[in-house]
Amino acid sequence: MTYALQTKNELSRKELGDSCCQVAELTAFIRLSGNVQISGKRLTLNVVTSNPAVARRIFQLFKQIFNLNSELLVRKKIRLRKNNIYLIRISEPGGVRQVLTRLGLMREGALVQELNEQIRRKKCCRRAYLRGAFLAAGSVSNPENSYHLEIYTDYQHQAEELVEMMKTFGAHAKVTTRKNGFLAYLKDSEQIVAFLNVIGAHSALLNFENVRILKDIRNRINRLINFETANVNKTVEAAVKQAESIRAINDTIGLDSLDPPLRQLARLRIEHPEASLQELGEMLDPPLGKSGVNHRMRKIEKMAQNLGKKR
């Protein structure tokens, strides 16, 4: 089961809430995954989903708000291994008009595009509308793979409404085009967590946070390992270069020609090729700090360079 499906199944089991919130959620279902068929004076309202748990919730909402027994039809997709399509239908003209009018989708007998102002005004209704929108046309990626949450709509103004509604809860979504429609989407992990909290997907939120924390820990460990590896590589490269300079001096004028402090350090480097500058400094008599050792090594390397030029 995908993470998105787990999230939707959790939301589908939530209590329906107050009547105003039920209206807001059902409005989202109809606006984002519904259609009205008009044949003469006959109206048919259809709401479509591929999730049986979501289909049951839509059926319950029609029953709870309007006491309407809607039809629940199951259709097979043509392609093999595809999910069933669940169609919740109200075909009684009076019932369709009652639903659309109560939800603010029909005024004076005409269908309207504007969202019911009461949904915008009440915080609980905005939450319910966003929950319905996600259940109707939303998706969220498995946080193990990527951070992405989106809600699809056929109309740009609906996507922009969703963005404005999310913004009131601190989730700053963006709008982009997708084939013949539009997406309101979030890519920031903290913003996705905020949205899941708003719509009441608390178990999904906890799973998301657990994965995110583990990923952050793994990334931090990898950065530390990479940092340490880079430091080790730099130390090894420097040690090889220093040893080459010392051998060049030994092969030309001999190490005995060096001043005692440089001679002591040169011999320690040859004897301990894997040691860091700090470790070499601790072996010196008297001991010397890292910067002091580095200073002496530079003198040795410069001397080797000058000898090379004279050849």
N, C-alpha and C positions, 0 to 999 in steps of 0.2 A: 504494500500500500504506500502510495507516495505521500510526501509530507503535506502537500496541498490537500489531498483527499482526507488525510487524518484531521487537518484543520477544519475542513468543511463538515466532516462528520461530527466533530466536537460542537461546532456552532449549531448544527441542526438539532442537537439534543437540548439546547438551552431552552429555558422557559420562554413562553411567548411574550411575557411582560404586559405592561399596561396597554389599554386599548389604543392610545395615541401612538405608541411604539409599534404595535402590530400593524397599524395603518401605514406607518412610515416604511416598515420593512417590506410589506406587500407592494407598496408603491415602487420600491426599488426593483423588486422582482419583475413587475410588469413593464417598467420603463426600460430595463436592460435586457430582459430575456423574454419579453412578451410581445404579442401582436394582436391587432384587432382586424378581423375579417369582416368586410361589409359586402353583403349580397342583397341588393335592393334595400328593404327596410330591416333585413335580418342582420344582427350583429353577433359575432362569435369572438370570445376572448380566449386566447391560448397563451400558456406560459410553458416554456420548454427548458428541460434540464437533463443532464446525463447522469445525475447522481440520485439514486433512489431515496436517500435520507433527506435530501433537499426537496425532492418531489413530495414526500410525506409532509414536510413542514409547510410547503405552499398550500397543500390540500387542507391542513389544519387551520391555516390563517383564513382561508375562504370560509371555512366552517365556523370559526370562532367569531370573526367580524360580521359576517353577513348571514350566517346560518344557511349557507348554500352548499349543496352536495354537488361539487364539481366532478366531472368525469376524469378518470385517470387512465390514460392510454399508454401502452408500451409498444414501441416500434424498434425493430432491429435495424442497425445500420447495414448498409449494403456491403461494406468492406468487412472481411473476416477479422475476428479478434477485436472488434470495436465494441465499446459499451452500448447498452441499450439507450434509446432516447425515451424520456418520460414526458408526456404532454398532458398538462392539466388544463381542462377545457370547461368553459361555461358557455353554453349555447342558447340559453333562454334570453331573448332580447331584453326583457325587463330586468333580469338579473345582471346582464352586462352593463346596462345603463346605470343601475344602482351602484355597482362596484366602481365604475369609472367616475361617476359623480362624487361619491363619497371620498375617493382618493384624490380628487382635484384634477383628474385627467380629462374630464369632460365638463364643459360649462355651456349652459343654454343649448345643449344638444350637439355641441361641436367639440371635437378632440383638441386638447391644448398641449403645448410643449413645456410650458413653465412649471417649475416645481412648486408644490403647495407651500405657501409661505410659513405655515405652522411648523413644517418639518425643519425649515431653516432656523426658526426662532427658538425651538426647544432643544436643549442639549441632549436629553434622552432620546428624542426623535432623530437627531442627527446620528447618534450612535447606531440606532436601529436601522436607519437608511443605509449607512455604510456597511453594516453587517449584511443586509439584504443584497446590496450591490456586489459585495465580495462573493456571497453564495451564488448569486446569479451569473456573474461573469468575471470572477476573479481567479487569480492563481498566485502561488508563492513558491519560490524555488526551495529545494532542500538546502539549508544553510551549510551543509557539508561541502556543497559544490559552489554556490554563489549566493549573493544577497540580492534578491529581486522579487518584488511584489507588484502585481499589476491588476487593473480592472479594465476590461474592454467595453467600449460603447460604439454604437453606430454613428453617434452625433458628437461633434466637437463641443457643443455647449454643455452636454451632459458630462463629458470628461472634465471640463473646466469647473462645473458645479462640484464634482467630486474633489477636485484639487482644493477649491475654496473651503469645502466642508472639512477635509482632512486638516487644513491649515488651522482651523479653530481648535484643534486638539494638539497642535504642535508637530504634526507630520507634514512636511513640505514636499508634496508630490510634484511631478512635472507631467506635461502632456506631449505625446508623440503620435505620429500616424502609424497605423498597422493595416496593410492591405486596403480594405475599403472602409476602415473605421479608425478609432482613436483609442489610445491607452493613457490612463492615469497611472503613473508608476512611481515606485520608491526603490532606491538602490542602496541607501545607507542603512546599515544594520540597526542602529539605534532608532531610526525613523520607522522601520518595519516593526520593531518591538513595540513602539508607541502605538502603531496602528492596531496590532494584534490585541493590545490591551484595551483599546477603545471599543473594538467590536466584541470583546469578551472571550477571545480564544486563549484562555489562560494556560491551559495545558500545553498548547502549541507554543505559546510564548516561553514557558519554562524549558521546553525541549530546545527551542531556538537559542535561548541564552546559554544553556549547557554546551551546545555545540560551538557557539561563538566563543565562549571562555576557553574551551579546549583548543580551538583553532588559534586563538591569541597566544596561548601558552606555547603551542608548537612553533608558531612563527617567531616568538621571542627566543625560544631555545635555538632555532635554526639561525637566527641573527647572531646570537652569541657564539655559536659554533663557527659560523662563517668569519666572525670577527677574530676569534682565536686562531683559526686556520690561517687567516691573512697575516696575523702577527707572527705566527710560527714561520710562515714562508719568508716574511721579510727578515726575520732573525737568521734563518738558514742562508739566505742569499747574501746577507751582510757578512756572515761568518766565512762563507766560501771566498768572498772577495778579499776579506782580511787575510785569510790563509794564503791566498795567491800572492798578495803583496809581500807577506813575510817570506815566502819561499823565493820570490824574486830577489829580495835583499840578501837572503842567505846564499843564493847561487852567484851573486855578483861580488859583494863586499863582505859577506858573512855577518852573522848576527852579533858577533863580538864587537863589531864596529859601532853598534848602537849604544846610546846612553843606557846606563843600568836600568832606569825605570822602564824604558821602551823595550830593552832586551828581556826583562822579566815578563812583561806583558806578552811579547811576541812568542816566547816559549810556552806560556800558559795557553795561548790560543791554539798553537800546534798540538799541544797535549790534550786540550779539551775543545775540540771543534764544535761540539753541540751546545756549549755553555753560552748563556746570555751575557751581555756586558755587565749586568749587575752581579751575576755569579762570578765572572772573572775578577771584578773589583773586590769581591769578598775573599778571593784566593790570594790577592796581592799582599805583600808585606812591606809597609803597612797597608791595610785595606783602603780602597779608594771607591768613591761614589760612581754611579753610572755615567754622569756627565764628565767626570775626570777621565774615566776609561775611554769614553768616546773621543775625548780630546786627544789622548795619546794615540788611539787607533788612527785618527785622521793624520797625525804626524807621520806614522808608519806608512800609510797609504800614499801620502804626498811624496815621501822619500822614494818609494818604489816607482812612482810615476816619473820622478826626475831622473832616476837611474835608467828607466826605460828610454827616456828621450836621448840620453847620452850614448846609447848603443848605436 
